[in-house]
């Protein structure tokens, strides 16, 4: 395999020129790297390479058939929905992912959204700049009453590594934590049904993958169960929350606020209900919760270690 090049199909989705690529370069004899790869060029760019690295570029059965030398697909992410795993299995192509690399970054982003919404940070910052503070008769401006996270209840939907990481930090802020039953799984001691958790939590944060049993998990009915001053945080996947229902609940005052890092369609070139005249208690960020520089460095280093392990005949982060 060392005589064949490795190919990174969409490096720009991970590296913006701020990462150390040394470990990646050392993991294969030679590299061809592309900032982005359109679908029609995927097979041609992989060519006779033994290793293909992809963040979001789709590698399906047709691509695999057109690249008979391909032996390893490294997904520069945790989710592998952009790779046809069944086709890879049938053709003897190993598939690896990287797990755990983004936990500190995602936890930080979740807390940033919670804090910004709870303290009404954007409104206070705007009032300091637009003259309202200067015109106040008091030394401070109390136009935007806000609360504290301490003493509030956090509901976590999806209690894997990310959910547990958020729980640890939330508890440090003085919050109590509730955990929802896994969607579609048998009841588990100490966990609440989703309906009960939504009704009891002051803040709900989502950390489940997008799958058949989580698509549309939070819709009009579920939002109606939440407290009118509660917050909803989604850094998981677009499609888990009904975007139109969320905006309607915010505009009607049936929900205290929402922080969303993911949309059903990304990038949202066709628009999104969450981006059309968003209410002030909605914060939308462009799918960056995972993307601290440290997180992206850990991701690329993890890809390098996956390649090295495969070349040495060892299994590491193998999905197939």
C-alpha positions as a Markdown table, in Angstrom:
| # | Residue | x | y | z |
|---|---|---|---|---|
| 1 | Unk | 0.0 | 0.0 | 0.0 |
| 2 | Unk | 2.9 | 2.4 | 0.7 |
| 3 | Unk | 3.6 | 2.6 | -3.0 |
| 4 | Unk | 0.2 | 4.2 | -3.6 |
| 5 | Unk | -0.8 | 7.7 | -2.8 |
| 6 | Unk | -3.3 | 8.7 | -0.2 |
| 7 | Unk | -6.0 | 11.2 | -1.1 |
| 8 | Unk | -7.7 | 13.8 | 1.1 |
| 9 | Unk | -10.9 | 14.8 | -0.7 |
| 10 | Unk | -12.1 | 17.8 | 1.3 |
| 11 | Unk | -9.3 | 19.1 | 3.5 |
| 12 | Unk | -10.7 | 22.6 | 3.6 |
| 13 | Unk | -13.7 | 21.4 | 5.6 |
| 14 | Unk | -11.2 | 20.6 | 8.4 |
| 15 | Unk | -8.1 | 22.7 | 7.9 |
| 16 | Unk | -8.0 | 26.4 | 7.2 |
| 17 | Unk | -4.3 | 26.7 | 7.1 |
| 18 | Unk | -4.0 | 26.7 | 10.9 |
| 19 | Unk | -3.2 | 23.1 | 11.6 |
| 20 | Unk | -0.1 | 21.0 | 11.8 |
| 21 | Unk | -0.3 | 18.4 | 9.0 |
| 22 | Unk | 3.0 | 16.6 | 9.9 |
| 23 | Unk | 1.5 | 13.5 | 11.4 |
| 24 | Unk | -0.9 | 13.2 | 8.4 |
| 25 | Unk | 1.9 | 13.5 | 5.9 |
| 26 | Unk | 4.0 | 10.9 | 7.7 |
| 27 | Unk | 1.2 | 8.4 | 7.7 |
| 28 | Unk | 1.3 | 7.6 | 4.0 |
| 29 | Unk | 4.1 | 7.6 | 1.4 |
| 30 | Unk | 2.5 | 10.5 | -0.6 |
| 31 | Unk | -0.6 | 12.6 | -0.6 |
| 32 | Unk | -2.9 | 14.3 | -3.0 |
| 33 | Unk | -5.0 | 16.9 | -1.2 |
| 34 | Unk | -8.0 | 18.8 | -2.5 |
| 35 | Unk | -9.8 | 21.6 | -0.7 |
| 36 | Unk | -13.2 | 20.3 | -2.0 |
| 37 | Unk | -14.3 | 17.5 | -4.3 |
| 38 | Unk | -17.5 | 17.6 | -6.3 |
| 39 | Unk | -19.3 | 14.3 | -6.6 |
| 40 | Unk | -18.5 | 13.8 | -10.3 |
| 41 | Unk | -14.8 | 14.0 | -9.6 |
| 42 | Unk | -14.6 | 11.7 | -6.6 |
| 43 | Unk | -13.6 | 8.5 | -8.3 |
| 44 | Unk | -11.1 | 10.2 | -10.6 |
| 45 | Unk | -9.4 | 11.9 | -7.7 |
| 46 | Unk | -9.1 | 8.7 | -5.7 |
| 47 | Unk | -7.8 | 7.0 | -8.8 |
| 48 | Unk | -5.5 | 4.1 | -7.8 |
| 49 | Unk | -4.9 | 5.4 | -4.2 |
| 50 | Unk | -5.1 | 2.8 | -1.4 |
| 51 | Unk | -6.3 | 5.4 | 1.1 |
| 52 | Unk | -9.1 | 7.9 | 0.8 |
| 53 | Unk | -9.8 | 10.5 | 3.5 |
| 54 | Unk | -13.2 | 12.2 | 3.5 |
| 55 | Unk | -15.0 | 14.5 | 5.8 |
| 56 | Unk | -18.3 | 15.0 | 3.9 |
| 57 | Unk | -17.6 | 13.8 | 0.4 |
| 58 | Unk | -19.8 | 10.8 | -0.4 |
| 59 | Unk | -18.0 | 7.5 | -1.3 |
| 60 | Unk | -20.7 | 5.2 | -2.5 |
| 61 | Unk | -20.7 | 1.8 | -4.3 |
| 62 | Unk | -20.1 | 3.3 | -7.7 |
| 63 | Unk | -17.0 | 5.2 | -6.5 |
| 64 | Unk | -15.7 | 2.0 | -4.9 |
| 65 | Unk | -16.2 | 0.1 | -8.1 |
| 66 | Unk | -14.3 | 2.7 | -10.0 |
| 67 | Unk | -11.4 | 2.6 | -7.6 |
| 68 | Unk | -10.3 | -1.0 | -7.4 |
| 69 | Unk | -7.1 | -0.1 | -5.5 |
| 70 | Unk | -8.9 | 1.4 | -2.6 |
| 71 | Unk | -8.2 | -0.4 | 0.6 |
| 72 | Unk | -9.0 | 2.1 | 3.4 |
| 73 | Unk | -11.5 | 4.9 | 3.8 |
| 74 | Unk | -10.8 | 7.2 | 6.7 |
| 75 | Unk | -13.8 | 9.4 | 7.6 |
| 76 | Unk | -12.5 | 12.6 | 9.2 |
| 77 | Unk | -15.5 | 12.7 | 11.5 |
| 78 | Unk | -17.5 | 10.4 | 13.8 |
| 79 | Unk | -20.5 | 9.9 | 11.6 |
| 80 | Unk | -20.1 | 7.6 | 8.6 |
| 81 | Unk | -23.3 | 8.2 | 6.8 |
| 82 | Unk | -21.4 | 9.5 | 3.7 |
| 83 | Unk | -19.9 | 6.1 | 3.1 |
| 84 | Unk | -21.7 | 3.0 | 1.8 |
| 85 | Unk | -20.7 | 0.7 | 4.5 |
| 86 | Unk | -22.3 | -2.3 | 3.0 |
| 87 | Unk | -20.5 | -1.9 | -0.3 |
| 88 | Unk | -17.2 | -1.4 | 1.6 |
| 89 | Unk | -17.8 | -4.6 | 3.5 |
| 90 | Unk | -18.6 | -6.5 | 0.4 |
| 91 | Unk | -15.5 | -5.2 | -1.4 |
| 92 | Unk | -13.1 | -5.8 | 1.6 |
| 93 | Unk | -12.5 | -2.0 | 2.1 |
| 94 | Unk | -11.8 | -1.0 | 5.7 |
| 95 | Unk | -13.6 | 2.0 | 7.0 |
| 96 | Unk | -12.4 | 4.0 | 10.1 |
| 97 | Unk | -13.8 | 7.0 | 11.8 |
| 98 | Unk | -12.5 | 9.3 | 14.6 |
| 99 | Unk | -14.4 | 9.5 | 17.9 |
| 100 | Unk | -14.1 | 11.7 | 21.0 |
| 101 | Unk | -12.0 | 14.4 | 19.3 |
| 102 | Unk | -14.6 | 17.2 | 19.6 |
| 103 | Unk | -15.9 | 16.7 | 23.1 |
| 104 | Unk | -14.3 | 19.8 | 24.8 |
| 105 | Unk | -15.3 | 22.0 | 21.8 |
| 106 | Unk | -18.9 | 20.9 | 21.7 |
| 107 | Unk | -19.3 | 21.1 | 25.5 |
| 108 | Unk | -17.9 | 24.7 | 25.4 |
| 109 | Unk | -20.3 | 25.7 | 22.6 |
| 110 | Unk | -23.3 | 24.2 | 24.3 |
| 111 | Unk | -22.5 | 26.2 | 27.5 |
| 112 | Unk | -21.7 | 29.3 | 25.4 |
| 113 | Unk | -25.2 | 29.1 | 23.9 |
| 114 | Unk | -26.8 | 28.5 | 27.3 |
| 115 | Unk | -25.0 | 31.4 | 28.9 |
| 116 | Unk | -25.6 | 33.8 | 26.0 |
| 117 | Unk | -29.4 | 33.0 | 26.1 |
| 118 | Unk | -29.7 | 33.0 | 29.9 |
| 119 | Unk | -27.8 | 36.3 | 30.3 |
| 120 | Unk | -29.4 | 37.9 | 27.2 |
| 121 | Unk | -25.9 | 38.7 | 26.1 |
| 122 | Unk | -26.7 | 40.0 | 22.6 |
| 123 | Unk | -29.3 | 42.4 | 23.8 |
| 124 | Unk | -27.1 | 43.8 | 26.6 |
| 125 | Unk | -24.2 | 44.2 | 24.2 |
| 126 | Unk | -26.4 | 46.0 | 21.6 |
| 127 | Unk | -27.8 | 48.3 | 24.3 |
| 128 | Unk | -24.2 | 49.3 | 25.3 |
| 129 | Unk | -23.5 | 50.3 | 21.7 |
| 130 | Unk | -26.7 | 51.9 | 20.4 |
| 131 | Unk | -27.0 | 54.6 | 23.1 |
| 132 | Unk | -29.6 | 53.1 | 25.4 |
| 133 | Unk | -27.1 | 52.6 | 28.2 |
| 134 | Unk | -25.8 | 56.2 | 27.8 |
| 135 | Unk | -29.3 | 57.5 | 28.0 |
| 136 | Unk | -30.1 | 55.6 | 31.1 |
| 137 | Unk | -30.7 | 57.5 | 34.3 |
| 138 | Unk | -29.0 | 54.7 | 36.3 |
| 139 | Unk | -25.4 | 53.4 | 36.3 |
| 140 | Unk | -26.7 | 50.1 | 34.8 |
| 141 | Unk | -29.3 | 49.2 | 32.4 |
| 142 | Unk | -32.0 | 46.8 | 33.7 |
| 143 | Unk | -34.1 | 46.6 | 30.5 |
| 144 | Unk | -33.4 | 42.9 | 29.9 |
| 145 | Unk | -34.1 | 40.9 | 33.1 |
| 146 | Unk | -32.2 | 37.6 | 33.1 |
| 147 | Unk | -31.7 | 34.5 | 35.3 |
| 148 | Unk | -28.9 | 32.3 | 36.5 |
| 149 | Unk | -28.1 | 28.7 | 35.5 |
| 150 | Unk | -27.4 | 27.8 | 39.1 |
| 151 | Unk | -30.4 | 25.9 | 40.6 |
| 152 | Unk | -31.9 | 25.2 | 37.2 |
| 153 | Unk | -32.5 | 21.8 | 35.7 |
| 154 | Unk | -30.8 | 20.6 | 32.6 |
| 155 | Unk | -32.4 | 17.8 | 30.5 |
| 156 | Unk | -30.1 | 15.8 | 28.3 |
| 157 | Unk | -31.3 | 13.9 | 25.3 |
| 158 | Unk | -28.5 | 11.6 | 24.3 |
| 159 | Unk | -26.2 | 10.6 | 27.1 |
| 160 | Unk | -23.1 | 9.5 | 25.3 |
| 161 | Unk | -19.7 | 11.1 | 25.6 |
| 162 | Unk | -21.0 | 14.6 | 24.6 |
| 163 | Unk | -24.1 | 14.4 | 26.8 |
| 164 | Unk | -21.9 | 13.3 | 29.8 |
| 165 | Unk | -19.4 | 16.1 | 29.1 |
| 166 | Unk | -22.2 | 18.7 | 29.1 |
| 167 | Unk | -23.6 | 17.2 | 32.3 |
| 168 | Unk | -20.2 | 17.5 | 34.1 |
| 169 | Unk | -19.9 | 21.2 | 33.3 |
| 170 | Unk | -23.6 | 21.9 | 34.0 |
| 171 | Unk | -23.2 | 20.5 | 37.4 |
| 172 | Unk | -20.2 | 22.8 | 38.0 |
| 173 | Unk | -22.6 | 25.7 | 37.3 |
| 174 | Unk | -24.9 | 24.4 | 40.0 |
| 175 | Unk | -27.5 | 22.8 | 37.7 |
| 176 | Unk | -29.2 | 19.5 | 38.4 |
| 177 | Unk | -29.2 | 17.0 | 35.5 |
| 178 | Unk | -32.0 | 14.8 | 34.1 |
| 179 | Unk | -31.4 | 12.2 | 31.3 |
| 180 | Unk | -33.9 | 11.0 | 28.8 |
| 181 | Unk | -34.5 | 7.4 | 27.8 |
| 182 | Unk | -32.7 | 6.5 | 24.6 |
| 183 | Unk | -35.2 | 7.0 | 21.7 |
| 184 | Unk | -36.6 | 3.6 | 20.7 |
| 185 | Unk | -34.7 | 1.7 | 23.5 |
| 186 | Unk | -36.2 | -0.2 | 26.5 |
| 187 | Unk | -36.7 | 1.8 | 29.7 |
| 188 | Unk | -33.6 | 2.3 | 31.7 |
| 189 | Unk | -33.5 | 2.9 | 35.4 |
| 190 | Unk | -32.8 | 6.5 | 36.4 |
| 191 | Unk | -33.9 | 7.9 | 33.1 |
| 192 | Unk | -37.1 | 9.8 | 32.2 |
| 193 | Unk | -39.4 | 9.5 | 29.2 |
| 194 | Unk | -38.8 | 12.3 | 26.7 |
| 195 | Unk | -42.1 | 13.8 | 27.5 |
| 196 | Unk | -41.4 | 14.0 | 31.3 |
| 197 | Unk | -38.0 | 15.4 | 30.7 |
| 198 | Unk | -39.3 | 18.1 | 28.4 |
| 199 | Unk | -41.9 | 19.1 | 31.0 |
| 200 | Unk | -39.4 | 19.4 | 33.9 |
| 201 | Unk | -36.3 | 20.9 | 32.4 |
| 202 | Unk | -35.3 | 24.5 | 32.3 |
| 203 | Unk | -32.8 | 23.8 | 29.5 |
| 204 | Unk | -32.9 | 20.9 | 27.1 |
| 205 | Unk | -29.8 | 20.0 | 25.1 |
| 206 | Unk | -29.8 | 17.4 | 22.3 |
| 207 | Unk | -26.9 | 15.0 | 21.7 |
| 208 | Unk | -28.4 | 12.2 | 19.6 |
| 209 | Unk | -27.5 | 11.2 | 16.0 |
| 210 | Unk | -29.9 | 11.8 | 13.2 |
| 211 | Unk | -31.6 | 8.5 | 12.5 |
| 212 | Unk | -35.1 | 7.2 | 11.6 |
| 213 | Unk | -36.0 | 7.2 | 15.3 |
| 214 | Unk | -34.7 | 10.7 | 16.0 |
| 215 | Unk | -35.7 | 12.6 | 12.8 |
| 216 | Unk | -38.4 | 15.1 | 13.9 |
| 217 | Unk | -37.9 | 14.1 | 17.5 |
| 218 | Unk | -38.7 | 17.6 | 18.7 |
| 219 | Unk | -41.7 | 18.9 | 16.9 |
| 220 | Unk | -44.8 | 21.0 | 17.7 |
| 221 | Unk | -46.1 | 18.5 | 20.3 |
| 222 | Unk | -42.8 | 18.2 | 22.1 |
| 223 | Unk | -42.2 | 21.9 | 22.2 |
| 224 | Unk | -45.7 | 22.4 | 23.7 |
| 225 | Unk | -44.6 | 20.2 | 26.6 |
| 226 | Unk | -41.7 | 22.5 | 27.5 |
| 227 | Unk | -42.0 | 25.4 | 29.9 |
| 228 | Unk | -42.6 | 28.8 | 28.3 |
| 229 | Unk | -39.3 | 30.1 | 29.7 |
| 230 | Unk | -37.3 | 27.0 | 28.9 |
| 231 | Unk | -34.3 | 26.9 | 26.5 |
| 232 | Unk | -33.6 | 24.4 | 23.7 |
| 233 | Unk | -30.0 | 23.7 | 22.6 |
| 234 | Unk | -29.3 | 21.7 | 19.5 |
| 235 | Unk | -25.7 | 21.0 | 18.5 |
| 236 | Unk | -26.4 | 17.5 | 17.3 |
| 237 | Unk | -27.9 | 17.3 | 13.8 |
| 238 | Unk | -30.4 | 19.3 | 11.7 |
| 239 | Unk | -33.6 | 17.4 | 11.2 |
| 240 | Unk | -33.9 | 16.4 | 14.8 |
| 241 | Unk | -35.9 | 19.6 | 15.5 |
| 242 | Unk | -38.8 | 20.8 | 13.4 |
| 243 | Unk | -37.4 | 24.2 | 12.4 |
| 244 | Unk | -40.8 | 25.8 | 11.5 |
| 245 | Unk | -42.3 | 24.6 | 14.8 |
| 246 | Unk | -39.4 | 25.9 | 16.8 |
| 247 | Unk | -39.7 | 29.4 | 15.2 |
| 248 | Unk | -43.4 | 29.4 | 15.7 |
| 249 | Unk | -43.0 | 28.6 | 19.4 |
| 250 | Unk | -40.4 | 31.3 | 19.9 |
| 251 | Unk | -42.4 | 34.0 | 18.2 |
| 252 | Unk | -45.5 | 33.0 | 20.2 |
| 253 | Unk | -43.7 | 33.2 | 23.5 |
| 254 | Unk | -44.2 | 29.5 | 24.2 |
| 255 | Unk | -40.5 | 29.0 | 24.6 |
| 256 | Unk | -37.9 | 31.1 | 26.3 |
| 257 | Unk | -35.1 | 30.7 | 23.7 |
| 258 | Unk | -33.1 | 28.4 | 21.5 |
| 259 | Unk | -29.5 | 28.0 | 20.5 |
| 260 | Unk | -29.0 | 26.0 | 17.3 |
| 261 | Unk | -25.7 | 25.0 | 15.6 |
| 262 | Unk | -27.2 | 22.7 | 12.9 |
| 263 | Unk | -29.8 | 23.0 | 10.2 |
| 264 | Unk | -31.7 | 20.4 | 8.2 |
| 265 | Unk | -29.9 | 21.5 | 5.0 |
| 266 | Unk | -26.3 | 22.7 | 5.2 |
| 267 | Unk | -25.2 | 25.1 | 3.9 |
| 268 | Unk | -28.7 | 26.7 | 3.9 |
| 269 | Unk | -28.5 | 28.1 | 0.4 |
| 270 | Unk | -32.3 | 27.8 | 0.0 |
| 271 | Unk | -32.9 | 29.5 | 3.3 |
| 272 | Unk | -34.3 | 28.1 | 6.6 |
| 273 | Unk | -37.2 | 29.1 | 8.9 |
| 274 | Unk | -34.5 | 29.7 | 11.5 |
| 275 | Unk | -32.8 | 32.3 | 9.4 |
| 276 | Unk | -35.8 | 34.3 | 8.2 |
| 277 | Unk | -36.3 | 37.3 | 10.5 |
| 278 | Unk | -35.1 | 35.3 | 13.6 |
| 279 | Unk | -36.5 | 36.4 | 16.9 |
| 280 | Unk | -34.0 | 37.9 | 19.4 |
| 281 | Unk | -34.2 | 34.8 | 21.7 |
| 282 | Unk | -32.8 | 32.6 | 18.9 |
| 283 | Unk | -29.1 | 32.1 | 18.3 |
| 284 | Unk | -28.0 | 30.2 | 15.1 |
| 285 | Unk | -24.4 | 29.3 | 14.5 |
| 286 | Unk | -23.0 | 27.7 | 11.3 |
| 287 | Unk | -22.3 | 24.1 | 12.5 |
| 288 | Unk | -19.1 | 25.1 | 14.3 |
| 289 | Unk | -19.6 | 23.5 | 17.8 |
| 290 | Unk | -17.1 | 20.8 | 16.9 |
| 291 | Unk | -14.6 | 23.0 | 15.2 |
| 292 | Unk | -12.2 | 24.6 | 17.7 |
| 293 | Unk | -8.6 | 24.6 | 16.4 |
| 294 | Unk | -7.7 | 22.0 | 19.0 |
| 295 | Unk | -10.6 | 19.8 | 18.1 |
| 296 | Unk | -9.7 | 19.9 | 14.4 |
| 297 | Unk | -6.0 | 19.1 | 15.2 |
| 298 | Unk | -7.1 | 16.1 | 17.3 |
| 299 | Unk | -9.3 | 15.0 | 14.3 |
| 300 | Unk | -6.4 | 15.0 | 11.8 |
| 301 | Unk | -4.0 | 13.4 | 14.2 |
| 302 | Unk | -6.7 | 10.7 | 14.8 |
| 303 | Unk | -6.9 | 10.1 | 11.0 |
| 304 | Unk | -3.1 | 9.8 | 10.8 |
| 305 | Unk | -3.1 | 7.2 | 13.6 |
| 306 | Unk | -5.9 | 5.3 | 11.9 |
| 307 | Unk | -3.9 | 5.1 | 8.7 |
| 308 | Unk | -0.7 | 4.0 | 10.6 |
| 309 | Unk | -2.6 | 1.3 | 12.4 |
| 310 | Unk | -4.0 | -0.1 | 9.2 |
| 311 | Unk | -0.6 | -0.1 | 7.5 |
| 312 | Unk | 0.7 | -2.0 | 10.6 |
| 313 | Unk | -2.1 | -4.6 | 10.4 |
| 314 | Unk | -3.8 | -3.3 | 13.5 |
| 315 | Unk | -7.5 | -2.4 | 13.8 |
| 316 | Unk | -8.2 | 1.1 | 15.2 |
| 317 | Unk | -11.6 | 2.9 | 15.1 |
| 318 | Unk | -12.8 | 0.3 | 12.6 |
| 319 | Unk | -16.4 | 0.7 | 11.5 |
| 320 | Unk | -16.0 | -1.9 | 8.8 |
